[in-house]
Every structure is written in C-alpha cells, then in structure tokens.
Amino acid sequence: MILLAASGSAALLLGAFAFQFIGGLPPCKLCLWQRWPHAVAFLIGLMLLAGIGPRFMAWLGALATATTGAIGFYHAGVEWLWWPGPTSCSGGGMDLGSMGGGALLSLDTPSGVIMCDEIVWQFFGLSMAGWNAVFALILTALWIRAAKRA
C-alpha cells in the first residue's frame, strides 16, 4: 500500500514536470504549491519502504496528499472563478479597462507571471489542478489504509 501511494505521488510529480518541460506549460504559483506535498509524500514512502522511521509516518503521508488535494481543489475553484485566488497570480488586481493607452504602456508589470486563474489544459472538463485533487483523494485513502495496517 505504501509503495502504491508513494508511487502515485511520484507519478503525479513526473506528470507535472512533463507538462512543464515537454509540453511547454510553465506552472503558476498554486501549481508549484501542489508539488511540494507530493514530494513530501514520496519521501515518506521511500523512508518507510527502506525501514527508516516509525510506521505512524504513514499518517504524515496521508496528511501530505490531503494537503495537495486541498490546494488542488482551491486552485480549481480559482480557475473556475468560484472564489478569488492569490493577488500575485490572479486577475482583478488592476482595472485595465479604465486605463488609457499611455497609462497601459507605462505599467511596470512583472514579465513571465503565469496566471493562477487561467485553465491552460483540461481533460474531461477537469484542469490539472482538478485532476490533482481527484488523484490526491485516492492517494490519501491509500495512505490511510496503510497507516491503519501499521
């Protein structure tokens, strides 16, 4: 069970990196936040499989995947405009429609900011953030099952 749960987080991380480096879809701030708990879950899984650390650490694996799932759910809601996202990567910070052309040209805006409220890829109506939330829920169930066996 631990092997399956840790492998799931590793697969999701590899998929995210593939979308970034092969698919040319750079991550936004919330995408990056979703990666860290998967990395933690994967490392916990490696430690437990190597016999390092107490078995109750499986509960930490469940917490890590639940965390990335919650961030994924939040991010999907930001993408669907159900609630506001971080102002550093979501729309609504400035009212560009009320500015004249000269004011727009003089804006000192950061370049290369990837917007958190834009869906850049989706499959069956779910974005990457939405799929992360779904798979993280499944991985959390696997971690909980592993923790109960410990």
ZAGU-612452 format. One record per residue (C-alpha): residue in three letters; chain; x, y, z. Coordinates in steps of 0.1 Angstrom, whole numbers. Example, Ala and Ser with C-alpha at 12.3 -4.5 7.8 and 13.67 -1.06 7.14 Angstrom:
2
@code->ALA&unit->A&px->123&py->-45&pz->78
@code->SER&unit->A&px->137&py->-11&pz->71
! end
This chain:
150
@code->MET&unit->A&px->0&py->0&pz->0
@code->ILE&unit->A&px->28&py->24&pz->9
@code->LEU&unit->A&px->46&py->16&pz->-24
@code->LEU&unit->A&px->14&py->23&pz->-44
@code->ALA&unit->A&px->7&py->56&pz->-25
@code->ALA&unit->A&px->43&py->69&pz->-28
@code->SER&unit->A&px->44&py->58&pz->-65
@code->GLY&unit->A&px->12&py->77&pz->-71
@code->SER&unit->A&px->27&py->110&pz->-58
@code->ALA&unit->A&px->59&py->103&pz->-78
@code->ALA&unit->A&px->38&py->98&pz->-110
@code->LEU&unit->A&px->19&py->130&pz->-105
@code->LEU&unit->A&px->51&py->149&pz->-99
@code->LEU&unit->A&px->66&py->134&pz->-131
@code->GLY&unit->A&px->35&py->143&pz->-150
@code->ALA&unit->A&px->37&py->179&pz->-138
@code->PHE&unit->A&px->73&py->181&pz->-149
@code->ALA&unit->A&px->64&py->165&pz->-182
@code->PHE&unit->A&px->37&py->192&pz->-188
@code->GLN&unit->A&px->62&py->218&pz->-178
@code->PHE&unit->A&px->94&py->207&pz->-197
@code->ILE&unit->A&px->80&py->187&pz->-226
@code->GLY&unit->A&px->46&py->203&pz->-230
@code->GLY&unit->A&px->58&py->238&pz->-225
@code->LEU&unit->A&px->32&py->247&pz->-198
@code->PRO&unit->A&px->51&py->265&pz->-171
@code->PRO&unit->A&px->35&py->262&pz->-136
@code->CYS&unit->A&px->17&py->290&pz->-118
@code->LYS&unit->A&px->23&py->297&pz->-81
@code->LEU&unit->A&px->-6&py->274&pz->-70
@code->CYS&unit->A&px->7&py->246&pz->-93
@code->LEU&unit->A&px->41&py->248&pz->-75
@code->TRP&unit->A&px->24&py->247&pz->-41
@code->GLN&unit->A&px->7&py->215&pz->-51
@code->ARG&unit->A&px->40&py->198&pz->-59
@code->TRP&unit->A&px->57&py->201&pz->-25
@code->PRO&unit->A&px->32&py->179&pz->-6
@code->HIS&unit->A&px->36&py->152&pz->-33
@code->ALA&unit->A&px->74&py->154&pz->-28
@code->VAL&unit->A&px->70&py->150&pz->9
@code->ALA&unit->A&px->46&py->120&pz->5
@code->PHE&unit->A&px->71&py->104&pz->-19
@code->LEU&unit->A&px->100&py->109&pz->5
@code->ILE&unit->A&px->79&py->95&pz->34
@code->GLY&unit->A&px->71&py->65&pz->13
@code->LEU&unit->A&px->108&py->59&pz->4
@code->MET&unit->A&px->117&py->62&pz->41
@code->LEU&unit->A&px->91&py->37&pz->52
@code->LEU&unit->A&px->99&py->12&pz->24
@code->ALA&unit->A&px->136&py->14&pz->34
@code->GLY&unit->A&px->126&py->7&pz->71
@code->ILE&unit->A&px->136&py->42&pz->82
@code->GLY&unit->A&px->112&py->59&pz->107
@code->PRO&unit->A&px->82&py->47&pz->126
@code->ARG&unit->A&px->52&py->33&pz->108
@code->PHE&unit->A&px->30&py->61&pz->121
@code->MET&unit->A&px->47&py->83&pz->95
@code->ALA&unit->A&px->21&py->68&pz->70
@code->TRP&unit->A&px->-3&py->93&pz->87
@code->LEU&unit->A&px->20&py->120&pz->76
@code->GLY&unit->A&px->19&py->107&pz->40
@code->ALA&unit->A&px->-19&py->109&pz->43
@code->LEU&unit->A&px->-16&py->145&pz->55
@code->ALA&unit->A&px->7&py->154&pz->27
@code->THR&unit->A&px->-16&py->141&pz->0
@code->ALA&unit->A&px->-47&py->156&pz->17
@code->THR&unit->A&px->-28&py->189&pz->17
@code->THR&unit->A&px->-20&py->188&pz->-20
@code->GLY&unit->A&px->-56&py->177&pz->-27
@code->ALA&unit->A&px->-70&py->207&pz->-8
@code->ILE&unit->A&px->-46&py->231&pz->-27
@code->GLY&unit->A&px->-57&py->214&pz->-60
@code->PHE&unit->A&px->-94&py->219&pz->-51
@code->TYR&unit->A&px->-87&py->255&pz->-41
@code->HIS&unit->A&px->-68&py->261&pz->-74
@code->ALA&unit->A&px->-95&py->245&pz->-95
@code->GLY&unit->A&px->-120&py->269&pz->-78
@code->VAL&unit->A&px->-98&py->298&pz->-86
@code->GLU&unit->A&px->-96&py->287&pz->-123
@code->TRP&unit->A&px->-134&py->283&pz->-125
@code->LEU&unit->A&px->-137&py->318&pz->-108
@code->TRP&unit->A&px->-157&py->304&pz->-78
@code->TRP&unit->A&px->-135&py->324&pz->-55
@code->PRO&unit->A&px->-106&py->348&pz->-57
@code->GLY&unit->A&px->-70&py->335&pz->-59
@code->PRO&unit->A&px->-38&py->350&pz->-48
@code->THR&unit->A&px->-35&py->386&pz->-60
@code->SER&unit->A&px->0&py->379&pz->-72
@code->CYS&unit->A&px->-12&py->355&pz->-99
@code->SER&unit->A&px->-49&py->361&pz->-104
@code->GLY&unit->A&px->-69&py->387&pz->-122
@code->GLY&unit->A&px->-87&py->416&pz->-107
@code->GLY&unit->A&px->-57&py->433&pz->-93
@code->MET&unit->A&px->-59&py->463&pz->-116
@code->ASP&unit->A&px->-88&py->476&pz->-137
@code->LEU&unit->A&px->-71&py->477&pz->-170
@code->GLY&unit->A&px->-103&py->486&pz->-188
@code->SER&unit->A&px->-104&py->520&pz->-173
@code->MET&unit->A&px->-69&py->530&pz->-183
@code->GLY&unit->A&px->-59&py->548&pz->-214
@code->GLY&unit->A&px->-33&py->536&pz->-238
@code->GLY&unit->A&px->-5&py->558&pz->-224
@code->ALA&unit->A&px->-11&py->545&pz->-189
@code->LEU&unit->A&px->-10&py->509&pz->-201
@code->LEU&unit->A&px->23&py->514&pz->-218
@code->SER&unit->A&px->38&py->529&pz->-186
@code->LEU&unit->A&px->28&py->500&pz->-164
@code->ASP&unit->A&px->57&py->484&pz->-146
@code->THR&unit->A&px->44&py->449&pz->-145
@code->PRO&unit->A&px->64&py->417&pz->-139
@code->SER&unit->A&px->71&py->396&pz->-170
@code->GLY&unit->A&px->66&py->359&pz->-171
@code->VAL&unit->A&px->39&py->357&pz->-144
@code->ILE&unit->A&px->18&py->326&pz->-150
@code->MET&unit->A&px->-18&py->333&pz->-141
@code->CYS&unit->A&px->-34&py->310&pz->-115
@code->ASP&unit->A&px->-70&py->317&pz->-127
@code->GLU&unit->A&px->-65&py->306&pz->-163
@code->ILE&unit->A&px->-71&py->269&pz->-173
@code->VAL&unit->A&px->-42&py->260&pz->-197
@code->TRP&unit->A&px->-51&py->223&pz->-201
@code->GLN&unit->A&px->-81&py->202&pz->-193
@code->PHE&unit->A&px->-93&py->167&pz->-198
@code->PHE&unit->A&px->-130&py->156&pz->-194
@code->GLY&unit->A&px->-137&py->191&pz->-180
@code->LEU&unit->A&px->-111&py->190&pz->-152
@code->SER&unit->A&px->-79&py->210&pz->-152
@code->MET&unit->A&px->-46&py->197&pz->-140
@code->ALA&unit->A&px->-55&py->212&pz->-106
@code->GLY&unit->A&px->-88&py->194&pz->-106
@code->TRP&unit->A&px->-72&py->161&pz->-115
@code->ASN&unit->A&px->-46&py->166&pz->-88
@code->ALA&unit->A&px->-74&py->170&pz->-63
@code->VAL&unit->A&px->-91&py->138&pz->-75
@code->PHE&unit->A&px->-59&py->117&pz->-75
@code->ALA&unit->A&px->-48&py->132&pz->-42
@code->LEU&unit->A&px->-81&py->120&pz->-26
@code->ILE&unit->A&px->-74&py->85&pz->-38
@code->LEU&unit->A&px->-38&py->86&pz->-26
@code->THR&unit->A&px->-49&py->99&pz->8
@code->ALA&unit->A&px->-72&py->69&pz->11
@code->LEU&unit->A&px->-43&py->46&pz->3
@code->TRP&unit->A&px->-21&py->63&pz->29
@code->ILE&unit->A&px->-49&py->60&pz->55
@code->ARG&unit->A&px->-53&py->23&pz->47
@code->ALA&unit->A&px->-15&py->18&pz->51
@code->ALA&unit->A&px->-15&py->38&pz->83
@code->LYS&unit->A&px->-43&py->16&pz->98
@code->ARG&unit->A&px->-23&py->-15&pz->89
@code->ALA&unit->A&px->7&py->-2&pz->108
! end
